[in-house]
Amino acid sequence: MAAEPITDVDTTAADMLEALNAQGISLVFADMKDPVREKIERCELTRTIDPAHFFPTVGAAVAAFQDQFGADWAPAAGKQAR
């Protein structure tokens, strides 16, 4: 998930993130602002969200996915990977 637009995590969002994880849905975040990431850590959501699932850019997240699963990916025509 490109997380740059996220500016805050409230209790409702925290509950939803934990519920998704409990259902076996694993989220990966890219471009998250430091204050938001710090709030996630303060809320102890890293108990359920793997800290390794935070990446500085979408391109870094895609590269990690490719490394882990051997998947092929290329940006859509006319777009560049970041």
N, CA, C and O atoms as a CHARMM CRD file, in Angstrom:
* protein
*
  328
    1    1 MET  N      0.84500  -1.15100   0.00000 PROA 1      0.00000
    2    1 MET  CA     0.00000   0.00000   0.00000 PROA 1      0.00000
    3    1 MET  C      0.90300   1.23000   0.00000 PROA 1      0.00000
    4    1 MET  O      1.78800   1.36000   0.84600 PROA 1      0.00000
    5    2 ALA  N      0.67300   2.13000  -0.95400 PROA 2      0.00000
    6    2 ALA  CA     1.39000   3.39900  -0.95400 PROA 2      0.00000
    7    2 ALA  C      0.79100   4.25000   0.15400 PROA 2      0.00000
    8    2 ALA  O     -0.33400   4.73400   0.03600 PROA 2      0.00000
    9    3 ALA  N      1.54100   4.42900   1.22100 PROA 3      0.00000
   10    3 ALA  CA     1.00900   5.02200   2.45400 PROA 3      0.00000
   11    3 ALA  C      1.31200   6.50100   2.60800 PROA 3      0.00000
   12    3 ALA  O      1.00400   7.07800   3.65100 PROA 3      0.00000
   13    4 GLU  N      1.89900   7.13000   1.61300 PROA 4      0.00000
   14    4 GLU  CA     2.25300   8.54200   1.75000 PROA 4      0.00000
   15    4 GLU  C      1.05400   9.41600   2.11600 PROA 4      0.00000
   16    4 GLU  O      1.21900  10.32600   2.92800 PROA 4      0.00000
   17    5 PRO  N     -0.15100   9.19200   1.56100 PROA 5      0.00000
   18    5 PRO  CA    -1.28400  10.04700   1.90700 PROA 5      0.00000
   19    5 PRO  C     -1.79300   9.87900   3.34800 PROA 5      0.00000
   20    5 PRO  O     -2.54600  10.72400   3.83200 PROA 5      0.00000
   21    6 ILE  N     -1.40100   8.82100   4.02500 PROA 6      0.00000
   22    6 ILE  CA    -1.88000   8.59200   5.39400 PROA 6      0.00000
   23    6 ILE  C     -1.21200   9.60000   6.32400 PROA 6      0.00000
   24    6 ILE  O      0.01500   9.69400   6.36900 PROA 6      0.00000
   25    7 THR  N     -2.01700  10.34600   7.05900 PROA 7      0.00000
   26    7 THR  CA    -1.47800  11.37200   7.94700 PROA 7      0.00000
   27    7 THR  C     -1.65500  11.03900   9.41900 PROA 7      0.00000
   28    7 THR  O     -1.07100  11.70200  10.27600 PROA 7      0.00000
   29    8 ASP  N     -2.45400  10.01800   9.72600 PROA 8      0.00000
   30    8 ASP  CA    -2.69100   9.66600  11.11900 PROA 8      0.00000
   31    8 ASP  C     -3.25900   8.25800  11.18500 PROA 8      0.00000
   32    8 ASP  O     -3.80300   7.74800  10.20500 PROA 8      0.00000
   33    9 VAL  N     -3.12700   7.64100  12.34200 PROA 9      0.00000
   34    9 VAL  CA    -3.74000   6.34100  12.61500 PROA 9      0.00000
   35    9 VAL  C     -4.51300   6.50700  13.90700 PROA 9      0.00000
   36    9 VAL  O     -3.93100   6.71700  14.97100 PROA 9      0.00000
   37   10 ASP  N     -5.84100   6.40900  13.80500 PROA 10     0.00000
   38   10 ASP  CA    -6.65100   6.51500  15.01500 PROA 10     0.00000
   39   10 ASP  C     -7.00600   5.11400  15.52300 PROA 10     0.00000
   40   10 ASP  O     -6.59600   4.11800  14.92700 PROA 10     0.00000
   41   11 THR  N     -7.75400   5.03400  16.60100 PROA 11     0.00000
   42   11 THR  CA    -8.05200   3.72500  17.18600 PROA 11     0.00000
   43   11 THR  C     -8.87900   2.85400  16.25400 PROA 11     0.00000
   44   11 THR  O     -8.71900   1.63400  16.24800 PROA 11     0.00000
   45   12 THR  N     -9.75800   3.45900  15.47000 PROA 12     0.00000
   46   12 THR  CA   -10.55300   2.68400  14.51500 PROA 12     0.00000
   47   12 THR  C     -9.64600   2.05000  13.47200 PROA 12     0.00000
   48   12 THR  O     -9.79700   0.87300  13.14500 PROA 12     0.00000
   49   13 ALA  N     -8.70600   2.82800  12.95000 PROA 13     0.00000
   50   13 ALA  CA    -7.76000   2.30000  11.96600 PROA 13     0.00000
   51   13 ALA  C     -6.88700   1.21900  12.58700 PROA 13     0.00000
   52   13 ALA  O     -6.63500   0.19000  11.96000 PROA 13     0.00000
   53   14 ALA  N     -6.42900   1.44100  13.80000 PROA 14     0.00000
   54   14 ALA  CA    -5.59900   0.44900  14.48300 PROA 14     0.00000
   55   14 ALA  C     -6.36900  -0.86100  14.66000 PROA 14     0.00000
   56   14 ALA  O     -5.82800  -1.94200  14.42600 PROA 14     0.00000
   57   15 ASP  N     -7.63700  -0.75600  15.07600 PROA 15     0.00000
   58   15 ASP  CA    -8.46200  -1.95700  15.23500 PROA 15     0.00000
   59   15 ASP  C     -8.63300  -2.68700  13.90700 PROA 15     0.00000
   60   15 ASP  O     -8.57800  -3.91600  13.86100 PROA 15     0.00000
   61   16 MET  N     -8.84300  -1.93100  12.82200 PROA 16     0.00000
   62   16 MET  CA    -9.01600  -2.53500  11.50400 PROA 16     0.00000
   63   16 MET  C     -7.74600  -3.23700  11.05300 PROA 16     0.00000
   64   16 MET  O     -7.80700  -4.33500  10.50100 PROA 16     0.00000
   65   17 LEU  N     -6.58800  -2.61100  11.28100 PROA 17     0.00000
   66   17 LEU  CA    -5.32500  -3.24900  10.90500 PROA 17     0.00000
   67   17 LEU  C     -5.12800  -4.55200  11.66300 PROA 17     0.00000
   68   17 LEU  O     -4.67900  -5.53900  11.08100 PROA 17     0.00000
   69   18 GLU  N     -5.45300  -4.57300  12.94700 PROA 18     0.00000
   70   18 GLU  CA    -5.33900  -5.80500  13.72600 PROA 18     0.00000
   71   18 GLU  C     -6.32900  -6.85800  13.25200 PROA 18     0.00000
   72   18 GLU  O     -5.99500  -8.04200  13.20300 PROA 18     0.00000
   73   19 ALA  N     -7.55400  -6.43800  12.89800 PROA 19     0.00000
   74   19 ALA  CA    -8.56800  -7.38200  12.41100 PROA 19     0.00000
   75   19 ALA  C     -8.14000  -8.00500  11.08300 PROA 19     0.00000
   76   19 ALA  O     -8.32500  -9.20400  10.87400 PROA 19     0.00000
   77   20 LEU  N     -7.57300  -7.20200  10.18700 PROA 20     0.00000
   78   20 LEU  CA    -7.08800  -7.73600   8.91800 PROA 20     0.00000
   79   20 LEU  C     -5.99600  -8.77100   9.15300 PROA 20     0.00000
   80   20 LEU  O     -5.99200  -9.83500   8.53400 PROA 20     0.00000
   81   21 ASN  N     -5.08500  -8.45400  10.03900 PROA 21     0.00000
   82   21 ASN  CA    -4.00500  -9.38600  10.34200 PROA 21     0.00000
   83   21 ASN  C     -4.55800 -10.68200  10.93400 PROA 21     0.00000
   84   21 ASN  O     -4.08300 -11.76800  10.60100 PROA 21     0.00000
   85   22 ALA  N     -5.54900 -10.57500  11.80100 PROA 22     0.00000
   86   22 ALA  CA    -6.15200 -11.76700  12.41500 PROA 22     0.00000
   87   22 ALA  C     -6.81100 -12.66300  11.36400 PROA 22     0.00000
   88   22 ALA  O     -6.94000 -13.87100  11.56000 PROA 22     0.00000
   89   23 GLN  N     -7.22600 -12.05500  10.24400 PROA 23     0.00000
   90   23 GLN  CA    -7.83600 -12.81900   9.15300 PROA 23     0.00000
   91   23 GLN  C     -6.78500 -13.37800   8.19600 PROA 23     0.00000
   92   23 GLN  O     -7.12200 -13.99700   7.18700 PROA 23     0.00000
   93   24 GLY  N     -5.51700 -13.15800   8.51600 PROA 24     0.00000
   94   24 GLY  CA    -4.43900 -13.66700   7.67600 PROA 24     0.00000
   95   24 GLY  C     -4.08100 -12.75300   6.51900 PROA 24     0.00000
   96   24 GLY  O     -3.36000 -13.15900   5.60800 PROA 24     0.00000
   97   25 ILE  N     -4.57600 -11.52100   6.54400 PROA 25     0.00000
   98   25 ILE  CA    -4.25500 -10.55700   5.49400 PROA 25     0.00000
   99   25 ILE  C     -3.01900  -9.78700   5.93600 PROA 25     0.00000
  100   25 ILE  O     -3.02400  -9.12300   6.97300 PROA 25     0.00000
  101   26 SER  N     -1.97500  -9.88200   5.14800 PROA 26     0.00000
  102   26 SER  CA    -0.70900  -9.25100   5.48900 PROA 26     0.00000
  103   26 SER  C     -0.53300  -7.99900   4.64900 PROA 26     0.00000
  104   26 SER  O     -0.45800  -8.07600   3.42300 PROA 26     0.00000
  105   27 LEU  N     -0.46500  -6.85200   5.29900 PROA 27     0.00000
  106   27 LEU  CA    -0.28500  -5.59300   4.60000 PROA 27     0.00000
  107   27 LEU  C      1.18600  -5.20100   4.54700 PROA 27     0.00000
  108   27 LEU  O      1.96200  -5.50100   5.45400 PROA 27     0.00000
  109   28 VAL  N      1.54600  -4.53000   3.46900 PROA 28     0.00000
  110   28 VAL  CA     2.88700  -3.99300   3.28500 PROA 28     0.00000
  111   28 VAL  C      2.72500  -2.51100   2.98200 PROA 28     0.00000
  112   28 VAL  O      1.87000  -2.12100   2.18700 PROA 28     0.00000
  113   29 PHE  N      3.55000  -1.68800   3.62000 PROA 29     0.00000
  114   29 PHE  CA     3.42700  -0.24000   3.48600 PROA 29     0.00000
  115   29 PHE  C      4.67900   0.34900   2.85700 PROA 29     0.00000
  116   29 PHE  O      5.79500  -0.07900   3.15200 PROA 29     0.00000
  117   30 ALA  N      4.48500   1.33600   1.98800 PROA 30     0.00000
  118   30 ALA  CA     5.59800   2.04400   1.36900 PROA 30     0.00000
  119   30 ALA  C      5.34500   3.54200   1.46600 PROA 30     0.00000
  120   30 ALA  O      4.19700   3.98600   1.43900 PROA 30     0.00000
  121   31 ASP  N      6.40600   4.31100   1.57800 PROA 31     0.00000
  122   31 ASP  CA     6.32900   5.78200   1.61900 PROA 31     0.00000
  123   31 ASP  C      5.58000   6.31800   2.83400 PROA 31     0.00000
  124   31 ASP  O      5.01900   7.41200   2.77000 PROA 31     0.00000
  125   32 MET  N      5.55800   5.58200   3.92800 PROA 32     0.00000
  126   32 MET  CA     4.84100   6.05500   5.11700 PROA 32     0.00000
  127   32 MET  C      5.65500   7.14600   5.80400 PROA 32     0.00000
  128   32 MET  O      6.86900   7.02800   5.97000 PROA 32     0.00000
  129   33 LYS  N      4.96600   8.19600   6.19400 PROA 33     0.00000
  130   33 LYS  CA     5.62500   9.29600   6.90300 PROA 33     0.00000
  131   33 LYS  C      6.09200   8.82200   8.28000 PROA 33     0.00000
  132   33 LYS  O      5.42800   8.01200   8.92700 PROA 33     0.00000
  133   34 ASP  N      7.24300   9.33600   8.71800 PROA 34     0.00000
  134   34 ASP  CA     7.80800   8.92300  10.00500 PROA 34     0.00000
  135   34 ASP  C      6.85600   9.11400  11.18000 PROA 34     0.00000
  136   34 ASP  O      6.76300   8.21300  12.01200 PROA 34     0.00000
  137   35 PRO  N      6.13300  10.25000  11.29900 PROA 35     0.00000
  138   35 PRO  CA     5.23300  10.39900  12.45000 PROA 35     0.00000
  139   35 PRO  C      4.12800   9.33700  12.49000 PROA 35     0.00000
  140   35 PRO  O      3.70500   8.91400  13.56600 PROA 35     0.00000
  141   36 VAL  N      3.66900   8.91400  11.31900 PROA 36     0.00000
  142   36 VAL  CA     2.62300   7.87700  11.27000 PROA 36     0.00000
  143   36 VAL  C      3.22500   6.53500  11.68700 PROA 36     0.00000
  144   36 VAL  O      2.62600   5.79400  12.46600 PROA 36     0.00000
  145   37 ARG  N      4.38700   6.23500  11.17400 PROA 37     0.00000
  146   37 ARG  CA     5.05200   4.96800  11.54100 PROA 37     0.00000
  147   37 ARG  C      5.34200   4.93800  13.04600 PROA 37     0.00000
  148   37 ARG  O      5.16300   3.90700  13.69400 PROA 37     0.00000
  149   38 GLU  N      5.78300   6.05600  13.59100 PROA 38     0.00000
  150   38 GLU  CA     6.06300   6.12800  15.03100 PROA 38     0.00000
  151   38 GLU  C      4.78800   5.90800  15.84600 PROA 38     0.00000
  152   38 GLU  O      4.82500   5.27800  16.90300 PROA 38     0.00000
  153   39 LYS  N      3.66800   6.42500  15.35900 PROA 39     0.00000
  154   39 LYS  CA     2.40200   6.20700  16.06800 PROA 39     0.00000
  155   39 LYS  C      1.99900   4.73700  16.00800 PROA 39     0.00000
  156   39 LYS  O      1.49200   4.19100  16.98800 PROA 39     0.00000
  157   40 ILE  N      2.22100   4.10400  14.87400 PROA 40     0.00000
  158   40 ILE  CA     1.93400   2.67000  14.74900 PROA 40     0.00000
  159   40 ILE  C      2.76000   1.89400  15.76600 PROA 40     0.00000
  160   40 ILE  O      2.26000   0.96000  16.39400 PROA 40     0.00000
  161   41 GLU  N      4.00900   2.27600  15.92600 PROA 41     0.00000
  162   41 GLU  CA     4.86200   1.60000  16.90600 PROA 41     0.00000
  163   41 GLU  C      4.39200   1.88000  18.33100 PROA 41     0.00000
  164   41 GLU  O      4.38400   0.97400  19.16400 PROA 41     0.00000
  165   42 ARG  N      3.99600   3.13200  18.62600 PROA 42     0.00000
  166   42 ARG  CA     3.49500   3.46700  19.96700 PROA 42     0.00000
  167   42 ARG  C      2.21100   2.70500  20.29000 PROA 42     0.00000
  168   42 ARG  O      1.98700   2.32000  21.43800 PROA 42     0.00000
  169   43 CYS  N      1.37400   2.49100  19.28400 PROA 43     0.00000
  170   43 CYS  CA     0.12000   1.74100  19.47500 PROA 43     0.00000
  171   43 CYS  C      0.37500   0.23400  19.53500 PROA 43     0.00000
  172   43 CYS  O     -0.55500  -0.55800  19.69200 PROA 43     0.00000
  173   44 GLU  N      1.63500  -0.14400  19.41000 PROA 44     0.00000
  174   44 GLU  CA     2.06200  -1.54400  19.44200 PROA 44     0.00000
  175   44 GLU  C      1.45200  -2.38600  18.32500 PROA 44     0.00000
  176   44 GLU  O      1.26200  -3.59200  18.47900 PROA 44     0.00000
  177   45 LEU  N      1.14900  -1.74000  17.20300 PROA 45     0.00000
  178   45 LEU  CA     0.62700  -2.48500  16.06000 PROA 45     0.00000
  179   45 LEU  C      1.70200  -3.34100  15.41000 PROA 45     0.00000
  180   45 LEU  O      1.39200  -4.23900  14.62700 PROA 45     0.00000
  181   46 THR  N      2.96900  -3.07000  15.72900 PROA 46     0.00000
  182   46 THR  CA     4.02000  -3.91800  15.16500 PROA 46     0.00000
  183   46 THR  C      4.03000  -5.29400  15.82400 PROA 46     0.00000
  184   46 THR  O      4.82000  -6.15900  15.44600 PROA 46     0.00000
  185   47 ARG  N      3.14500  -5.50100  16.81600 PROA 47     0.00000
  186   47 ARG  CA     2.93000  -6.85600  17.33600 PROA 47     0.00000
  187   47 ARG  C      2.25200  -7.70800  16.27100 PROA 47     0.00000
  188   47 ARG  O      2.50000  -8.90900  16.16700 PROA 47     0.00000
  189   48 THR  N      1.38500  -7.06400  15.47500 PROA 48     0.00000
  190   48 THR  CA     0.62800  -7.80700  14.47100 PROA 48     0.00000
  191   48 THR  C      1.04900  -7.47700  13.04000 PROA 48     0.00000
  192   48 THR  O      0.82400  -8.27700  12.13200 PROA 48     0.00000
  193   49 ILE  N      1.65300  -6.31400  12.83200 PROA 49     0.00000
  194   49 ILE  CA     2.16100  -5.95500  11.50900 PROA 49     0.00000
  195   49 ILE  C      3.67100  -6.15100  11.54600 PROA 49     0.00000
  196   49 ILE  O      4.37000  -5.52100  12.34000 PROA 49     0.00000
  197   50 ASP  N      4.15700  -7.01000  10.69800 PROA 50     0.00000
  198   50 ASP  CA     5.59000  -7.30500  10.65100 PROA 50     0.00000
  199   50 ASP  C      6.37900  -6.03100  10.36200 PROA 50     0.00000
  200   50 ASP  O      6.15500  -5.39600   9.33200 PROA 50     0.00000
  201   51 PRO  N      7.29700  -5.64300  11.24800 PROA 51     0.00000
  202   51 PRO  CA     8.10300  -4.44000  11.00000 PROA 51     0.00000
  203   51 PRO  C      8.87200  -4.49600   9.67600 PROA 51     0.00000
  204   51 PRO  O      9.24800  -3.45500   9.13700 PROA 51     0.00000
  205   52 ALA  N      9.10800  -5.69600   9.15200 PROA 52     0.00000
  206   52 ALA  CA     9.79000  -5.83400   7.86600 PROA 52     0.00000
  207   52 ALA  C      8.88000  -5.48100   6.69500 PROA 52     0.00000
  208   52 ALA  O      9.32100  -5.48600   5.54600 PROA 52     0.00000
  209   53 HSD  N      7.60600  -5.17100   6.97800 PROA 53     0.00000
  210   53 HSD  CA     6.65100  -4.82600   5.93200 PROA 53     0.00000
  211   53 HSD  C      6.51900  -3.31600   5.72300 PROA 53     0.00000
  212   53 HSD  O      5.52600  -2.85000   5.16300 PROA 53     0.00000
  213   54 PHE  N      7.51100  -2.55900   6.16900 PROA 54     0.00000
  214   54 PHE  CA     7.55200  -1.11800   5.95100 PROA 54     0.00000
  215   54 PHE  C      8.73500  -0.81700   5.04000 PROA 54     0.00000
  216   54 PHE  O      9.86900  -1.18700   5.34300 PROA 54     0.00000
  217   55 PHE  N      8.46600  -0.14200   3.92200 PROA 55     0.00000
  218   55 PHE  CA     9.51300   0.14700   2.94100 PROA 55     0.00000
  219   55 PHE  C      9.55400   1.63800   2.64100 PROA 55     0.00000
  220   55 PHE  O      8.52900   2.31700   2.70500 PROA 55     0.00000
  221   56 PRO  N     10.73500   2.14800   2.31300 PROA 56     0.00000
  222   56 PRO  CA    10.84900   3.58700   2.05100 PROA 56     0.00000
  223   56 PRO  C     10.16100   4.02100   0.75700 PROA 56     0.00000
  224   56 PRO  O      9.72100   5.16500   0.64100 PROA 56     0.00000
  225   57 THR  N     10.06800   3.10700  -0.22000 PROA 57     0.00000
  226   57 THR  CA     9.43900   3.43500  -1.50200 PROA 57     0.00000
  227   57 THR  C      8.65300   2.23100  -2.00800 PROA 57     0.00000
  228   57 THR  O      8.86100   1.10600  -1.55500 PROA 57     0.00000
  229   58 VAL  N      7.74800   2.48100  -2.95100 PROA 58     0.00000
  230   58 VAL  CA     7.01400   1.38300  -3.58600 PROA 58     0.00000
  231   58 VAL  C      7.99000   0.47600  -4.32600 PROA 58     0.00000
  232   58 VAL  O      7.85700  -0.74700  -4.29400 PROA 58     0.00000
  233   59 GLY  N      8.97200   1.08100  -4.99300 PROA 59     0.00000
  234   59 GLY  CA     9.97400   0.29200  -5.71300 PROA 59     0.00000
  235   59 GLY  C     10.72400  -0.66300  -4.80400 PROA 59     0.00000
  236   59 GLY  O     10.99900  -1.80000  -5.18600 PROA 59     0.00000
  237   60 ALA  N     11.06000  -0.20400  -3.59200 PROA 60     0.00000
  238   60 ALA  CA    11.75100  -1.07500  -2.62900 PROA 60     0.00000
  239   60 ALA  C     10.84400  -2.21900  -2.18700 PROA 60     0.00000
  240   60 ALA  O     11.31200  -3.34200  -2.00200 PROA 60     0.00000
  241   61 ALA  N      9.55700  -1.94600  -2.01700 PROA 61     0.00000
  242   61 ALA  CA     8.60500  -3.00100  -1.63300 PROA 61     0.00000
  243   61 ALA  C      8.47300  -4.02800  -2.75300 PROA 61     0.00000
  244   61 ALA  O      8.45000  -5.23200  -2.49700 PROA 61     0.00000
  245   62 VAL  N      8.38800  -3.55200  -3.99400 PROA 62     0.00000
  246   62 VAL  CA     8.28200  -4.46700  -5.13900 PROA 62     0.00000
  247   62 VAL  C      9.54400  -5.31200  -5.25500 PROA 62     0.00000
  248   62 VAL  O      9.46300  -6.51600  -5.50000 PROA 62     0.00000
  249   63 ALA  N     10.71000  -4.69200  -5.08300 PROA 63     0.00000
  250   63 ALA  CA    11.97700  -5.43600  -5.16300 PROA 63     0.00000
  251   63 ALA  C     12.03300  -6.51800  -4.09400 PROA 63     0.00000
  252   63 ALA  O     12.48900  -7.62800  -4.36600 PROA 63     0.00000
  253   64 ALA  N     11.57600  -6.21300  -2.88100 PROA 64     0.00000
  254   64 ALA  CA    11.56400  -7.21300  -1.80300 PROA 64     0.00000
  255   64 ALA  C     10.61500  -8.35000  -2.14600 PROA 64     0.00000
  256   64 ALA  O     10.92700  -9.51400  -1.89500 PROA 64     0.00000
  257   65 PHE  N      9.46100  -8.02600  -2.71500 PROA 65     0.00000
  258   65 PHE  CA     8.50300  -9.05900  -3.13200 PROA 65     0.00000
  259   65 PHE  C      9.12000  -9.95000  -4.20200 PROA 65     0.00000
  260   65 PHE  O      9.01000 -11.17500  -4.14900 PROA 65     0.00000
  261   66 GLN  N      9.76800  -9.31600  -5.17400 PROA 66     0.00000
  262   66 GLN  CA    10.41200 -10.09500  -6.23600 PROA 66     0.00000
  263   66 GLN  C     11.48900 -11.00900  -5.67300 PROA 66     0.00000
  264   66 GLN  O     11.58600 -12.17100  -6.06600 PROA 66     0.00000
  265   67 ASP  N     12.29200 -10.49800  -4.76500 PROA 67     0.00000
  266   67 ASP  CA    13.34100 -11.30900  -4.15500 PROA 67     0.00000
  267   67 ASP  C     12.75200 -12.49200  -3.39400 PROA 67     0.00000
  268   67 ASP  O     13.26900 -13.60700  -3.46800 PROA 67     0.00000
  269   68 GLN  N     11.66700 -12.24000  -2.66300 PROA 68     0.00000
  270   68 GLN  CA    11.08800 -13.29500  -1.83500 PROA 68     0.00000
  271   68 GLN  C     10.35700 -14.34700  -2.65900 PROA 68     0.00000
  272   68 GLN  O     10.43900 -15.53900  -2.36000 PROA 68     0.00000
  273   69 PHE  N      9.63800 -13.91100  -3.70100 PROA 69     0.00000
  274   69 PHE  CA     8.77400 -14.84000  -4.42200 PROA 69     0.00000
  275   69 PHE  C      9.21200 -15.10500  -5.86100 PROA 69     0.00000
  276   69 PHE  O      8.59400 -15.91100  -6.55700 PROA 69     0.00000
  277   70 GLY  N     10.26600 -14.43600  -6.30900 PROA 70     0.00000
  278   70 GLY  CA    10.74000 -14.64400  -7.67800 PROA 70     0.00000
  279   70 GLY  C      9.75700 -14.14600  -8.72000 PROA 70     0.00000
  280   70 GLY  O      9.75400 -14.62900  -9.85200 PROA 70     0.00000
  281   71 ALA  N      8.92700 -13.19000  -8.35300 PROA 71     0.00000
  282   71 ALA  CA     7.89900 -12.67900  -9.25900 PROA 71     0.00000
  283   71 ALA  C      8.48400 -11.67500 -10.23500 PROA 71     0.00000
  284   71 ALA  O      9.45100 -10.97900  -9.92600 PROA 71     0.00000
  285   72 ASP  N      7.88100 -11.60700 -11.42400 PROA 72     0.00000
  286   72 ASP  CA     8.25300 -10.59800 -12.40900 PROA 72     0.00000
  287   72 ASP  C      7.29700  -9.42600 -12.28100 PROA 72     0.00000
  288   72 ASP  O      6.10400  -9.61000 -12.03600 PROA 72     0.00000
  289   73 TRP  N      7.82500  -8.22000 -12.44600 PROA 73     0.00000
  290   73 TRP  CA     7.00100  -7.02100 -12.39600 PROA 73     0.00000
  291   73 TRP  C      7.68600  -5.93400 -13.18400 PROA 73     0.00000
  292   73 TRP  O      8.90700  -5.78100 -13.14400 PROA 73     0.00000
  293   74 ALA  N      6.88500  -5.19000 -13.89400 PROA 74     0.00000
  294   74 ALA  CA     7.38500  -4.01100 -14.60100 PROA 74     0.00000
  295   74 ALA  C      6.34400  -2.92500 -14.44400 PROA 74     0.00000
  296   74 ALA  O      5.15000  -3.22100 -14.39500 PROA 74     0.00000
  297   75 PRO  N      6.76900  -1.66600 -14.36300 PROA 75     0.00000
  298   75 PRO  CA     5.79300  -0.57800 -14.23900 PROA 75     0.00000
  299   75 PRO  C      4.89800  -0.52200 -15.47800 PROA 75     0.00000
  300   75 PRO  O      5.29600  -0.94300 -16.56400 PROA 75     0.00000
  301   76 ALA  N      3.68800   0.00400 -15.29900 PROA 76     0.00000
  302   76 ALA  CA     2.76000   0.17000 -16.41500 PROA 76     0.00000
  303   76 ALA  C      3.38500   1.07600 -17.46400 PROA 76     0.00000
  304   76 ALA  O      4.24600   1.89900 -17.14900 PROA 76     0.00000
  305   77 ALA  N      2.95900   0.92700 -18.69100 PROA 77     0.00000
  306   77 ALA  CA     3.49200   1.73800 -19.78000 PROA 77     0.00000
  307   77 ALA  C      3.41700   3.21700 -19.44500 PROA 77     0.00000
  308   77 ALA  O      2.37700   3.71200 -19.01000 PROA 77     0.00000
  309   78 GLY  N      4.51000   3.91200 -19.64700 PROA 78     0.00000
  310   78 GLY  CA     4.55000   5.35000 -19.39600 PROA 78     0.00000
  311   78 GLY  C      4.83700   5.72200 -17.94300 PROA 78     0.00000
  312   78 GLY  O      4.92000   6.90800 -17.62300 PROA 78     0.00000
  313   79 LYS  N      4.99000   4.74500 -17.06600 PROA 79     0.00000
  314   79 LYS  CA     5.26700   5.03200 -15.66200 PROA 79     0.00000
  315   79 LYS  C      6.62600   4.46500 -15.29200 PROA 79     0.00000
  316   79 LYS  O      7.06600   3.46800 -15.86500 PROA 79     0.00000
  317   80 GLN  N      7.28700   5.09700 -14.33900 PROA 80     0.00000
  318   80 GLN  CA     8.58400   4.62900 -13.88500 PROA 80     0.00000
  319   80 GLN  C      8.46100   4.10600 -12.46500 PROA 80     0.00000
  320   80 GLN  O      7.69400   4.63700 -11.66200 PROA 80     0.00000
  321   81 ALA  N      9.21600   3.06800 -12.16200 PROA 81     0.00000
  322   81 ALA  CA     9.27700   2.57300 -10.77900 PROA 81     0.00000
  323   81 ALA  C     10.05000   3.58400  -9.95700 PROA 81     0.00000
  324   81 ALA  O     11.00100   4.19900 -10.43800 PROA 81     0.00000
  325   82 ARG  N      9.62300   3.75200  -8.68800 PROA 82     0.00000
  326   82 ARG  CA    10.32900   4.68900  -7.80700 PROA 82     0.00000
  327   82 ARG  C     11.32700   3.96700  -6.95600 PROA 82     0.00000
  328   82 ARG  O     12.01700   4.59100  -6.15000 PROA 82     0.00000
